[in-house]
Amino acid sequence: MALRDQPYLPLYIQDFLTDEKLVECSAAATGVYIRLMCIMHKSENYGKILLKQKHKQTSEQIKNFALMIAKQMPYDVNTIFESLMELVDEKVLHIEDDFLVQRRMVKDGELSDKRASSGGKGGKRTQEKTKQFATKFAKAKNEANPEYENEIENEVDIETDNVVVKQKKQRKKFVRPTLDEVRQFAESEMMGSKELPEKFFYHYEANGWMINKVPMKNWQAAYRNWNKREKNGTYQQPISGQQFTGQTKPESEYQRWKNLGTDLDKGRRQLAEMLGFPED
């Protein structure tokens, strides 16, 4: 930030108190000098006050400065004029063309402008490097993970020097296989019985290709799991979202429900005999 935009005036206390030139000036001149530095701090040309053409009312340049500055100070024109004469004679202030100049302030202003300019250029370079890094990072991550099943857009946020760069990556959308594709996969991998592809396909076709209520990502991997369980004798076709239980191979669903109905009928007849009710 340029010095003129700062809400304070950089005053070097030790230099101010030991300035041999300023010590020779009167108290009135010192008070006018402090006020002048405040005006110069807000000036367009930092450390300078420009005498505009409309204020050139006399042949004496210092007098013209006094008449112009008097509008911004709580002093009369004569006090300001005499103070300016002292400050210029002691070389605390200088007159250069149409400018009243405090050279220390001019030097500080030029240094501040250079630093602000260099900082702006450095900030732009940092932002550009951050963007390039974020782009390369996201590209490398996509290349390292090429196969994704769900179409999801993730954002990679990299924050450096308060700069946030967002890079999106896409995942491949899961495509439901056909029965023929499942059969071809089973044959190519030589996995499972002849019935397994059909059982696998119709089970997941019925539940929307979900596993534990989560969308399936890789049906080939799911089929391999079915094949492993069939080989290990732990295969059980899940019922409405159930998973493989790890138990020995049970009877078919139809047979299990039939046996359950038979057991219920037998229990009903035995209870009727105990209570002395006639059979239906």
BAFI-3210 file (N, C-alpha, C; in Angstrom, 3 decimals, decimal comma, padded with zeros to 6 digits):
// residues 280
n [1|2|3|4|5|6|7|8|9|10|11|12|13|14|15|16|17|18|19|20|21|22|23|24|25|26|27|28|29|30|31|32|33|34|35|36|37|38|39|40|41|42|43|44|45|46|47|48|49|50|51|52|53|54|55|56|57|58|59|60|61|62|63|64|65|66|67|68|69|70|71|72|73|74|75|76|77|78|79|80|81|82|83|84|85|86|87|88|89|90|91|92|93|94|95|96|97|98|99|100|101|102|103|104|105|106|107|108|109|110|111|112|113|114|115|116|117|118|119|120|121|122|123|124|125|126|127|128|129|130|131|132|133|134|135|136|137|138|139|140|141|142|143|144|145|146|147|148|149|150|151|152|153|154|155|156|157|158|159|160|161|162|163|164|165|166|167|168|169|170|171|172|173|174|175|176|177|178|179|180|181|182|183|184|185|186|187|188|189|190|191|192|193|194|195|196|197|198|199|200|201|202|203|204|205|206|207|208|209|210|211|212|213|214|215|216|217|218|219|220|221|222|223|224|225|226|227|228|229|230|231|232|233|234|235|236|237|238|239|240|241|242|243|244|245|246|247|248|249|250|251|252|253|254|255|256|257|258|259|260|261|262|263|264|265|266|267|268|269|270|271|272|273|274|275|276|277|278|279|280]
n.u [000,848|000,569|002,281|000,752|-001,787|-001,911|-003,177|-001,612|001,257|004,571|006,825|010,023|011,181|013,617|015,260|013,773|013,896|016,591|017,337|019,450|018,958|016,248|016,190|017,123|014,966|011,999|009,431|006,911|007,437|008,102|005,634|004,070|005,490|004,986|002,255|002,409|003,684|001,670|-000,179|001,361|001,555|-000,917|-000,893|-001,068|001,375|003,582|004,981|005,233|004,017|002,011|002,091|-000,526|-001,636|-003,670|-003,174|-000,999|-000,535|001,114|004,427|006,218|007,160|007,114|005,324|003,018|002,675|002,129|-000,317|-001,960|-001,752|-002,771|-005,497|-005,790|-004,837|-004,807|-003,660|-002,626|-001,945|000,457|001,954|002,323|003,740|006,159|007,097|007,503|009,539|011,639|011,895|012,620|014,968|016,598|016,835|015,151|012,839|012,341|012,217|011,242|010,914|007,547|006,911|006,694|008,865|009,559|012,260|012,976|010,513|009,702|011,585|010,965|008,374|008,801|010,250|008,317|006,391|007,822|008,163|005,506|004,807|006,558|005,652|003,066|003,616|004,983|002,942|001,146|002,691|002,891|000,194|-000,199|001,599|000,426|-002,037|-001,085|000,140|-002,080|-003,580|-001,825|-001,656|-004,300|-004,603|-002,646|-003,644|-006,027|-005,037|-003,749|-005,853|-007,818|-010,229|-013,387|-016,595|-018,976|-020,591|-019,243|-018,439|-015,606|-014,068|-010,886|-009,386|-006,987|-005,261|-003,314|-001,566|-003,981|-005,362|-007,609|-007,841|-009,812|-010,264|-011,886|-012,809|-013,914|-015,829|-016,264|-019,424|-021,483|-022,436|-025,110|-024,855|-025,756|-027,570|-026,277|-023,723|-022,877|-022,828|-020,857|-018,656|-018,373|-017,758|-015,368|-013,722|-013,904|-015,588|-017,775|-020,911|-023,176|-025,620|-025,100|-024,479|-027,031|-028,561|-027,172|-027,489|-030,348|-030,957|-029,658|-030,714|-033,297|-033,135|-032,202|-029,476|-028,028|-026,000|-026,263|-027,961|-026,487|-025,352|-024,097|-020,668|-018,828|-019,566|-018,274|-016,450|-018,265|-019,448|-017,284|-017,080|-019,462|-018,841|-016,670|-017,940|-019,664|-017,837|-016,712|-018,787|-020,465|-022,426|-025,312|-028,211|-028,951|-031,767|-033,927|-032,018|-030,438|-027,201|-024,508|-024,305|-022,367|-022,974|-023,578|-024,604|-027,957|-031,338|-033,439|-035,376|-038,071|-038,409|-037,737|-039,767|-041,953|-041,451|-041,630|-044,384|-045,464|-044,543|-045,960|-048,594|-048,482|-047,905|-050,240|-052,182|-051,277|-051,612|-054,403|-055,203|-054,214|-055,805|-058,247|-059,865|-061,839|-060,521|-060,108]
n.v [-001,195|002,198|004,996|007,337|006,385|005,413|005,682|007,034|009,097|008,540|009,334|010,070|009,973|010,390|011,538|013,813|015,212|015,716|017,129|019,344|021,496|022,052|022,700|025,279|026,757|028,654|028,179|028,598|028,163|025,470|024,324|024,992|023,505|020,822|020,656|021,093|018,736|016,889|017,718|017,259|014,516|013,615|014,507|014,419|014,128|012,633|014,055|016,561|019,869|021,364|024,465|025,888|027,434|029,315|030,261|031,875|034,754|036,869|038,225|036,970|033,795|032,262|033,722|033,322|030,576|030,674|032,066|030,186|027,911|028,837|028,464|025,922|025,770|026,668|029,188|032,618|034,360|035,807|034,620|032,066|032,705|033,828|031,584|029,753|031,083|030,821|027,990|027,362|028,866|027,565|025,215|023,099|022,722|022,745|024,649|023,697|024,399|024,699|023,510|022,900|021,245|018,377|016,613|014,170|012,915|012,642|010,794|008,575|008,089|007,342|004,969|003,435|003,178|001,624|-000,756|-001,533|-001,958|-004,059|-006,001|-006,447|-007,558|-009,847|-011,127|-011,719|-013,515|-015,568|-016,375|-017,313|-019,464|-021,059|-021,719|-023,193|-025,315|-026,479|-027,326|-029,225|-031,014|-031,988|-033,154|-035,157|-036,752|-037,630|-039,167|-041,147|-042,470|-043,781|-045,235|-044,888|-045,457|-044,112|-041,104|-038,442|-035,232|-033,914|-031,459|-030,024|-028,222|-025,834|-023,887|-021,092|-018,375|-017,026|-017,623|-019,467|-022,273|-024,101|-027,310|-029,513|-032,959|-035,832|-038,792|-042,052|-043,134|-045,629|-048,454|-050,520|-054,034|-056,322|-059,466|-061,178|-060,049|-060,549|-063,338|-063,750|-062,608|-064,376|-066,722|-066,018|-065,631|-068,037|-068,669|-069,737|-071,578|-072,770|-071,701|-069,515|-066,897|-066,131|-066,083|-064,121|-061,873|-061,456|-061,074|-058,606|-056,961|-056,820|-055,412|-052,948|-052,768|-052,479|-052,542|-053,283|-051,058|-049,177|-047,730|-049,902|-050,184|-051,676|-054,239|-056,498|-057,093|-057,650|-059,962|-061,720|-062,053|-063,453|-065,778|-066,770|-067,363|-069,342|-071,325|-071,823|-072,928|-071,318|-069,915|-067,967|-066,778|-063,416|-062,011|-059,481|-057,377|-058,631|-059,831|-062,132|-064,763|-066,431|-068,943|-072,524|-073,902|-073,233|-074,582|-074,110|-071,057|-071,531|-074,182|-073,779|-072,094|-073,780|-075,921|-074,514|-073,877|-076,473|-077,269|-075,492|-076,316|-078,904|-078,255|-076,889|-078,934|-080,638|-079,001|-078,735|-081,374|-081,613|-079,804|-080,852|-080,247|-080,772|-082,011|-080,079]
n.w [000,000|-000,871|000,660|000,865|001,162|003,674|007,038|008,794|009,572|008,749|011,032|011,902|014,920|016,401|014,447|013,944|016,381|016,627|014,432|013,068|011,410|011,736|014,399|014,492|013,804|014,677|017,234|016,127|013,409|013,532|014,283|012,019|010,163|010,923|010,365|007,617|006,758|007,195|005,261|002,968|003,117|002,245|-000,282|-003,902|-005,246|-003,420|-000,522|-001,586|-002,397|-004,701|-006,360|-007,729|-010,796|-010,417|-007,906|-008,033|-007,182|-006,532|-007,051|-005,440|-004,689|-002,315|-000,819|-002,274|-001,829|000,906|000,945|-000,330|001,340|003,714|003,783|004,690|007,223|010,739|011,065|010,622|007,521|007,561|009,638|008,573|006,259|007,303|008,656|006,567|005,248|007,105|007,216|004,595|004,319|006,193|004,956|005,529|004,165|000,589|-002,446|-005,560|-008,758|-009,267|-006,894|-003,384|-001,346|000,686|001,105|002,341|002,735|000,068|-000,875|000,757|-000,174|-002,875|-002,499|-001,205|-003,251|-005,105|-003,692|-003,378|-006,033|-006,732|-004,960|-005,940|-008,471|-007,666|-006,287|-008,377|-009,858|-007,990|-007,798|-010,409|-010,487|-008,547|-009,749|-011,967|-010,634|-009,367|-011,568|-012,755|-010,628|-010,372|-012,884|-012,854|-010,805|-011,901|-014,007|-012,594|-011,425|-013,368|-013,716|-012,782|-011,422|-010,774|-011,754|-010,686|-009,621|-008,315|-006,316|-006,172|-003,819|-003,428|-001,340|-001,270|-000,186|000,261|-002,048|-003,806|-005,791|-007,977|-009,244|-011,381|-011,555|-013,345|-012,892|-014,312|-015,485|-014,048|-015,873|-016,481|-016,909|-019,544|-019,676|-021,425|-021,463|-018,854|-018,918|-020,922|-019,630|-017,458|-018,819|-020,108|-017,954|-016,840|-014,624|-012,074|-011,932|-014,528|-013,970|-012,370|-013,599|-014,530|-012,158|-010,754|-012,446|-012,569|-009,907|-009,191|-011,134|-010,304|-007,881|-008,603|-009,028|-006,603|-003,649|-000,413|-000,247|-001,547|-004,558|-007,056|-007,990|-009,472|-011,378|-012,268|-010,206|-008,189|-009,213|-009,124|-006,372|-005,874|-007,228|-005,714|-003,302|-004,128|-004,811|-002,318|-001,000|000,409|-000,708|-000,936|-002,219|-001,909|-000,137|-000,878|-000,375|001,568|002,566|001,783|004,103|005,094|006,051|005,699|002,535|001,965|001,588|-001,300|-001,725|-002,101|-001,106|001,562|002,515|002,072|003,831|006,209|006,239|006,432|008,954|010,561|010,172|011,310|013,967|014,648|014,528|016,568|018,817|018,814|019,415|022,017|023,409|023,065|020,944|018,064|014,942|011,928]
ca.u [000,000|001,354|002,286|-000,327|-003,027|-001,850|-003,842|-000,640|002,424|005,820|007,646|011,215|011,238|014,988|015,721|013,025|014,360|018,019|017,580|020,155|018,348|014,955|016,429|017,352|013,696|011,165|008,344|005,841|007,847|008,014|004,214|003,661|006,176|004,258|001,021|002,765|003,961|000,370|-000,742|002,193|001,253|-002,122|-000,734|-000,966|002,814|003,899|006,087|005,299|002,811|002,065|001,504|-001,299|-001,587|-004,644|-002,683|000,158|-001,141|002,170|005,706|006,978|006,639|006,816|004,101|001,910|002,472|001,502|-001,726|-002,670|-001,762|-003,514|-006,863|-005,783|-004,187|-005,433|-002,750|-002,803|-001,043|001,763|002,674|002,704|004,771|007,424|007,541|008,026|010,838|012,604|012,082|013,356|016,323|017,362|016,849|014,265|012,014|012,968|011,314|011,715|009,939|006,296|006,667|007,313|009,296|010,264|012,980|012,923|009,209|009,701|012,379|010,185|007,247|009,302|010,592|007,048|005,778|008,593|007,849|004,126|004,811|007,224|004,767|001,981|004,136|005,257|001,655|000,615|003,479|002,503|-001,114|-000,047|002,236|-000,562|-002,984|-000,404|000,315|-003,384|-003,957|-000,982|-002,023|-005,568|-004,396|-001,894|-004,516|-006,972|-004,323|-003,436|-007,108|-008,608|-011,505|-014,367|-017,876|-020,034|-020,318|-019,163|-017,489|-014,962|-013,288|-009,627|-009,164|-005,629|-005,255|-001,981|-001,612|-005,391|-005,870|-008,205|-007,982|-010,677|-010,112|-012,891|-012,510|-015,125|-015,733|-017,069|-020,750|-021,716|-023,343|-025,636|-024,557|-026,848|-027,376|-025,245|-022,414|-022,515|-022,463|-019,568|-017,619|-018,190|-017,080|-013,993|-012,956|-014,156|-016,032|-019,138|-021,710|-023,953|-026,766|-024,697|-024,658|-028,441|-028,971|-026,528|-028,089|-031,735|-030,996|-029,322|-031,655|-034,517|-032,951|-031,644|-028,021|-027,622|-025,381|-026,507|-028,610|-025,485|-025,220|-022,947|-019,622|-018,094|-020,323|-017,341|-015,939|-019,366|-019,618|-016,181|-017,441|-020,456|-018,143|-015,886|-018,844|-020,175|-016,765|-016,499|-019,985|-021,150|-023,295|-026,745|-028,732|-029,524|-033,197|-034,301|-030,972|-029,584|-025,894|-024,099|-024,235|-021,240|-023,447|-023,543|-025,586|-029,298|-032,256|-034,001|-036,368|-039,368|-038,422|-037,715|-041,113|-042,836|-041,201|-042,167|-045,836|-045,738|-044,319|-047,049|-049,777|-048,274|-048,031|-051,649|-052,890|-050,874|-052,231|-055,837|-055,358|-053,970|-056,903|-059,451|-060,680|-061,890|-059,731|-060,903]
ca.v [000,000|003,428|005,755|008,332|005,702|005,032|006,659|007,633|009,742|007,996|010,411|009,519|010,807|010,775|012,486|015,062|015,932|016,073|017,795|020,608|022,569|022,379|023,301|026,708|027,415|029,044|027,269|028,797|027,502|024,022|023,964|025,056|022,405|019,570|020,731|020,941|017,319|016,213|018,044|016,568|013,084|013,373|015,120|013,488|013,901|012,458|014,883|017,810|020,679|022,067|025,806|025,930|028,705|030,269|030,800|032,745|036,090|037,871|037,864|036,204|032,418|031,807|034,412|032,615|029,334|031,023|032,401|028,961|027,000|029,443|027,937|024,589|025,849|027,602|030,306|033,717|034,318|036,358|033,594|030,992|033,256|033,927|030,211|029,186|031,728|030,170|026,589|027,316|029,388|026,550|024,044|022,028|022,578|023,262|025,021|023,173|024,858|025,112|022,592|023,012|019,850|017,803|015,591|012,878|012,329|012,252|009,570|007,487|007,808|006,601|003,619|002,736|002,842|000,527|-001,984|-001,921|-002,493|-005,370|-006,931|-006,795|-008,474|-011,122|-011,767|-012,276|-014,712|-016,628|-016,866|-018,081|-020,738|-021,850|-022,257|-024,227|-026,480|-027,111|-028,002|-030,407|-031,941|-032,634|-033,987|-036,340|-037,593|-038,276|-040,198|-042,239|-043,160|-043,584|-045,940|-044,598|-045,957|-043,127|-039,800|-037,507|-034,153|-033,529|-030,242|-030,014|-026,851|-025,589|-022,509|-020,558|-016,910|-016,613|-017,861|-020,797|-022,714|-025,276|-028,127|-030,569|-034,210|-036,604|-040,244|-042,733|-043,532|-047,075|-048,930|-051,839|-055,027|-057,175|-060,862|-061,740|-059,560|-061,292|-064,692|-063,678|-062,372|-065,617|-067,686|-065,576|-065,812|-069,417|-068,560|-070,013|-072,590|-072,242|-070,943|-068,358|-065,608|-065,769|-065,716|-062,842|-060,796|-061,165|-060,546|-057,176|-056,256|-056,603|-054,428|-051,699|-052,853|-051,886|-053,404|-052,616|-049,776|-048,291|-048,068|-050,735|-049,488|-052,587|-055,489|-057,620|-057,448|-058,279|-061,325|-062,535|-062,416|-064,519|-066,997|-067,261|-067,955|-070,590|-072,308|-072,151|-073,532|-070,362|-069,095|-067,841|-065,634|-062,474|-061,743|-058,073|-056,573|-059,388|-060,175|-063,503|-064,924|-067,257|-070,233|-073,546|-073,673|-073,606|-075,035|-073,021|-070,254|-072,205|-075,325|-073,308|-071,617|-074,944|-076,616|-073,691|-074,081|-077,830|-077,273|-074,755|-077,192|-079,968|-077,672|-076,564|-080,185|-081,138|-078,146|-079,059|-082,643|-081,393|-079,052|-081,632|-079,710|-081,682|-081,566|-079,473]
ca.w [000,000|-000,955|001,910|000,895|001,525|005,077|007,908|009,712|008,972|009,284|011,598|012,536|016,108|016,732|013,421|014,100|017,569|016,521|013,154|013,335|010,622|012,319|015,719|014,296|013,486|015,811|017,589|015,153|012,183|013,772|014,222|010,611|009,482|011,209|009,570|006,198|006,495|007,111|003,939|001,972|003,213|001,462|-001,600|-005,036|-005,337|-002,001|-000,023|-002,345|-002,526|-005,984|-006,431|-008,962|-011,519|-009,873|-006,636|-008,287|-007,103|-006,368|-007,670|-004,464|-004,708|-000,953|-000,426|-002,933|-001,079|002,184|000,688|-000,676|002,485|004,814|003,769|005,307|008,529|011,675|011,297|009,671|006,365|007,916|010,421|007,636|005,364|008,040|008,958|005,319|004,990|007,995|006,826|003,324|004,571|006,927|004,068|005,991|002,970|-000,621|-003,537|-006,844|-009,747|-008,618|-005,790|-002,066|-001,228|001,832|000,350|003,031|002,439|-001,352|-000,979|001,359|-001,060|-004,044|-002,045|-000,943|-004,549|-005,700|-002,950|-003,698|-007,403|-006,709|-004,270|-006,849|-009,494|-007,006|-006,000|-009,631|-010,193|-007,050|-008,199|-011,643|-010,132|-007,817|-010,731|-012,744|-009,766|-009,155|-012,811|-012,898|-009,551|-010,709|-014,075|-012,441|-010,002|-012,819|-014,769|-011,674|-011,100|-014,588|-013,773|-011,744|-011,896|-010,583|-012,350|-009,570|-009,838|-007,072|-006,425|-005,467|-003,370|-002,982|-000,862|-001,080|-000,187|000,183|-003,402|-003,891|-007,172|-008,005|-010,444|-011,358|-012,239|-013,573|-012,807|-015,318|-015,023|-014,025|-016,926|-016,146|-017,939|-020,006|-019,284|-022,306|-021,024|-017,647|-019,350|-021,616|-018,628|-016,707|-019,691|-020,357|-016,719|-016,423|-013,241|-011,694|-012,613|-015,647|-013,453|-011,583|-014,281|-014,578|-010,798|-010,454|-013,245|-012,209|-008,537|-009,159|-011,997|-009,522|-006,796|-009,134|-008,980|-005,329|-002,655|000,880|-000,548|-002,159|-005,981|-007,406|-008,728|-010,367|-011,367|-012,434|-008,877|-007,456|-009,736|-008,600|-005,002|-005,964|-007,659|-004,578|-002,319|-004,692|-004,704|-000,903|-000,437|001,286|-001,546|-000,652|-002,970|-000,952|-000,260|-000,684|000,242|002,460|002,029|002,031|005,550|005,481|006,503|004,663|001,483|002,413|000,560|-002,105|-001,008|-002,182|-000,214|002,944|002,871|002,092|005,090|007,284|006,243|006,919|010,402|011,195|010,151|012,286|015,306|014,883|014,801|017,891|019,828|018,844|020,099|023,451|023,978|022,875|019,882|016,911|013,788|010,848]
c.u [000,879|001,233|001,117|-001,670|-003,044|-002,515|-002,891|000,531|003,684|006,744|008,814|011,565|012,657|015,528|015,047|013,582|015,795|018,352|018,188|019,526|017,038|015,105|016,605|016,060|012,907|010,080|007,201|006,167|007,752|006,562|003,686|004,247|005,431|002,959|001,301|003,026|002,660|-000,280|000,024|001,924|000,034|-002,026|-000,622|000,481|003,344|005,124|006,212|003,948|002,963|001,389|000,790|-001,321|-002,518|-004,195|-001,436|-000,320|-000,097|003,431|006,576|006,369|006,273|005,532|002,875|001,611|001,749|000,028|-002,547|-002,821|-002,613|-004,935|-006,958|-005,151|-004,888|-004,513|-003,037|-001,730|000,352|002,589|003,159|003,840|006,119|007,980|008,133|009,386|011,924|012,923|012,859|014,784|017,195|017,427|016,140|013,292|012,741|011,892|011,957|010,643|008,674|005,935|007,389|007,600|009,930|010,956|012,962|011,604|009,125|010,449|011,613|009,010|007,655|009,642|009,331|006,370|006,493|008,258|006,445|004,047|005,436|006,347|003,608|002,422|004,412|003,977|001,051|001,363|003,105|001,160|-001,015|000,586|001,255|-001,564|-002,358|-000,227|-001,002|-003,818|-003,160|-001,344|-003,285|-005,409|-003,675|-002,768|-005,527|-006,303|-003,999|-004,668|-008,065|-009,999|-012,354|-015,731|-018,991|-019,633|-020,388|-018,120|-016,930|-014,139|-012,040|-009,332|-007,748|-005,542|-003,827|-002,055|-003,018|-005,976|-006,369|-008,427|-008,772|-010,530|-011,082|-012,398|-013,789|-014,836|-016,664|-018,375|-020,888|-022,758|-023,799|-025,328|-025,831|-026,562|-026,292|-023,851|-021,953|-022,087|-021,091|-018,422|-017,325|-017,438|-015,624|-013,104|-013,068|-014,556|-017,488|-019,801|-022,486|-025,106|-026,360|-024,864|-026,111|-028,951|-028,431|-027,250|-029,486|-031,859|-030,737|-030,186|-032,929|-034,337|-032,277|-030,133|-027,472|-026,969|-025,481|-027,046|-027,637|-025,334|-023,952|-021,948|-018,960|-018,787|-019,415|-016,784|-017,026|-019,557|-018,503|-016,469|-018,475|-019,783|-017,342|-016,782|-019,431|-019,123|-016,578|-017,707|-020,725|-022,094|-024,724|-027,243|-029,397|-030,998|-033,436|-033,258|-030,097|-028,263|-025,604|-023,814|-023,031|-021,660|-023,339|-024,700|-026,972|-030,131|-032,748|-035,054|-037,733|-039,450|-038,456|-039,092|-042,123|-042,683|-041,773|-043,688|-046,223|-045,593|-045,445|-048,323|-049,659|-048,456|-049,479|-052,444|-052,549|-051,534|-053,735|-056,083|-055,203|-055,176|-058,239|-060,376|-060,720|-061,056|-060,661|-061,242]
c.v [001,238|004,213|006,733|007,714|005,261|006,098|007,351|008,202|009,128|009,140|009,787|010,409|011,303|011,781|013,844|015,897|016,419|016,761|019,182|021,779|023,014|023,053|024,812|027,475|027,703|028,002|027,373|028,073|025,971|023,548|023,966|023,874|021,078|019,529|020,522|019,467|016,519|016,464|017,304|015,062|012,717|013,933|014,061|013,135|013,852|013,281|016,217|018,529|021,510|023,432|025,927|027,345|029,747|030,884|031,679|034,196|037,207|037,382|037,042|034,800|031,930|032,463|033,729|031,279|029,615|031,317|031,142|028,054|027,526|028,916|026,579|024,592|026,874|028,789|031,396|033,652|034,777|035,337|032,482|031,470|033,298|032,533|029,551|029,782|031,069|028,754|026,442|027,813|028,347|025,225|022,820|021,683|023,197|023,646|024,574|023,444|025,335|024,214|023,036|021,582|019,557|016,554|014,216|012,173|011,863|010,927|008,376|007,094|006,999|005,160|002,792|002,306|001,664|-000,797|-002,479|-002,543|-003,882|-006,407|-007,370|-007,780|-009,845|-011,880|-012,403|-013,544|-015,878|-017,235|-017,737|-019,440|-021,654|-022,489|-023,383|-025,495|-027,230|-027,894|-029,289|-031,468|-032,710|-033,573|-035,276|-037,289|-038,316|-039,405|-041,398|-043,057|-043,042|-044,193|-045,620|-044,951|-044,938|-041,796|-038,743|-036,457|-033,733|-032,279|-030,356|-028,570|-026,721|-024,128|-022,095|-019,057|-016,411|-016,775|-019,284|-021,146|-024,006|-026,003|-029,290|-031,813|-035,032|-038,093|-040,879|-043,221|-045,054|-047,448|-050,334|-052,838|-055,743|-058,602|-061,507|-061,299|-060,287|-062,714|-064,713|-063,466|-063,645|-066,651|-067,307|-065,777|-067,236|-069,463|-068,955|-071,118|-071,952|-071,370|-069,629|-067,022|-065,153|-065,353|-064,328|-061,691|-060,449|-060,637|-059,032|-056,362|-055,923|-055,520|-053,135|-051,627|-052,106|-052,947|-052,691|-051,204|-048,728|-048,683|-048,873|-049,930|-050,382|-053,944|-056,701|-058,074|-058,138|-059,723|-062,236|-062,962|-063,542|-065,844|-067,606|-067,963|-069,281|-071,687|-072,770|-072,800|-072,609|-069,498|-069,132|-066,610|-064,672|-062,229|-060,277|-057,301|-057,338|-059,678|-061,644|-063,678|-065,719|-068,622|-071,244|-073,334|-074,143|-074,158|-073,839|-072,285|-070,960|-073,330|-074,888|-072,838|-072,786|-075,711|-075,848|-073,859|-075,443|-077,898|-076,554|-075,605|-078,298|-079,440|-077,351|-077,823|-080,718|-080,326|-078,455|-080,359|-082,477|-080,712|-079,754|-081,074|-080,717|-081,117|-081,025|-080,546]
c.w [000,000|000,340|001,992|001,299|002,989|005,945|008,879|008,921|009,556|009,731|012,349|013,726|016,409|015,720|013,586|015,263|017,443|015,205|013,414|012,587|011,260|013,676|015,609|014,027|014,755|016,074|016,591|013,858|012,320|013,709|012,806|009,841|009,687|010,410|008,087|005,860|006,393|005,754|002,848|001,965|002,371|000,049|-002,697|-005,312|-003,902|-001,615|-000,722|-002,288|-003,797|-005,871|-007,773|-009,544|-010,889|-008,557|-006,821|-008,363|-006,978|-007,069|-006,733|-004,357|-003,306|-000,452|-001,023|-002,244|000,232|001,999|000,392|000,541|003,623|004,899|004,482|006,693|009,419|012,025|010,273|008,611|006,732|008,690|009,496|006,731|006,060|008,354|007,718|004,987|005,831|007,514|005,522|003,514|005,264|006,140|004,677|004,871|001,798|-001,628|-004,842|-007,884|-009,019|-007,436|-004,518|-001,624|000,125|001,297|001,030|002,727|000,986|-001,532|-000,411|000,464|-002,274|-003,672|-001,791|-002,239|-005,210|-005,008|-003,268|-005,083|-007,444|-006,032|-005,135|-007,907|-008,887|-006,690|-007,239|-010,024|-009,287|-007,430|-009,446|-011,363|-009,411|-008,766|-011,542|-011,913|-009,582|-010,382|-012,990|-011,857|-009,908|-011,899|-013,704|-011,645|-010,869|-013,590|-013,884|-011,306|-012,278|-014,548|-012,555|-012,298|-011,773|-011,164|-011,242|-009,906|-008,484|-007,313|-005,573|-005,115|-002,842|-002,596|-000,559|-001,199|-000,424|-001,214|-003,467|-005,349|-007,161|-009,342|-010,344|-012,085|-012,313|-013,433|-013,833|-014,714|-015,102|-015,084|-016,560|-017,258|-018,389|-019,552|-020,130|-021,875|-019,772|-018,008|-020,028|-020,639|-017,846|-017,527|-019,902|-019,133|-016,178|-014,948|-013,107|-012,492|-013,749|-015,165|-012,787|-012,324|-014,294|-013,202|-010,432|-011,156|-012,752|-010,776|-008,526|-010,103|-011,222|-008,461|-007,271|-009,058|-007,762|-004,457|-001,318|000,686|-001,099|-003,626|-006,246|-008,233|-009,780|-010,342|-011,568|-011,081|-008,053|-007,911|-009,222|-007,162|-004,981|-006,323|-006,512|-003,572|-002,828|-004,570|-003,270|-000,249|000,503|000,489|-001,057|-001,373|-001,998|-001,231|000,075|000,105|001,210|001,779|002,317|003,505|006,000|006,014|005,368|003,711|001,923|001,266|-000,224|-001,303|-000,992|-001,173|001,241|003,391|002,943|003,402|006,270|007,387|006,783|008,434|011,128|011,249|011,203|013,706|015,642|015,249|016,191|019,000|019,946|019,592|021,623|024,116|023,796|021,808|018,721|015,761|012,733|009,798]
res [m|a|l|r|d|q|p|y|l|p|l|y|i|q|d|f|l|t|d|e|k|l|v|e|c|s|a|a|a|t|g|v|y|i|r|l|m|c|i|m|h|k|s|e|n|y|g|k|i|l|l|k|q|k|h|k|q|t|s|e|q|i|k|n|f|a|l|m|i|a|k|q|m|p|y|d|v|n|t|i|f|e|s|l|m|e|l|v|d|e|k|v|l|h|i|e|d|d|f|l|v|q|r|r|m|v|k|d|g|e|l|s|d|k|r|a|s|s|g|g|k|g|g|k|r|t|q|e|k|t|k|q|f|a|t|k|f|a|k|a|k|n|e|a|n|p|e|y|e|n|e|i|e|n|e|v|d|i|e|t|d|n|v|v|v|k|q|k|k|q|r|k|k|f|v|r|p|t|l|d|e|v|r|q|f|a|e|s|e|m|m|g|s|k|e|l|p|e|k|f|f|y|h|y|e|a|n|g|w|m|i|n|k|v|p|m|k|n|w|q|a|a|y|r|n|w|n|k|r|e|k|n|g|t|y|q|q|p|i|s|g|q|q|f|t|g|q|t|k|p|e|s|e|y|q|r|w|k|n|l|g|t|d|l|d|k|g|r|r|q|l|a|e|m|l|g|f|p|e|d]
***
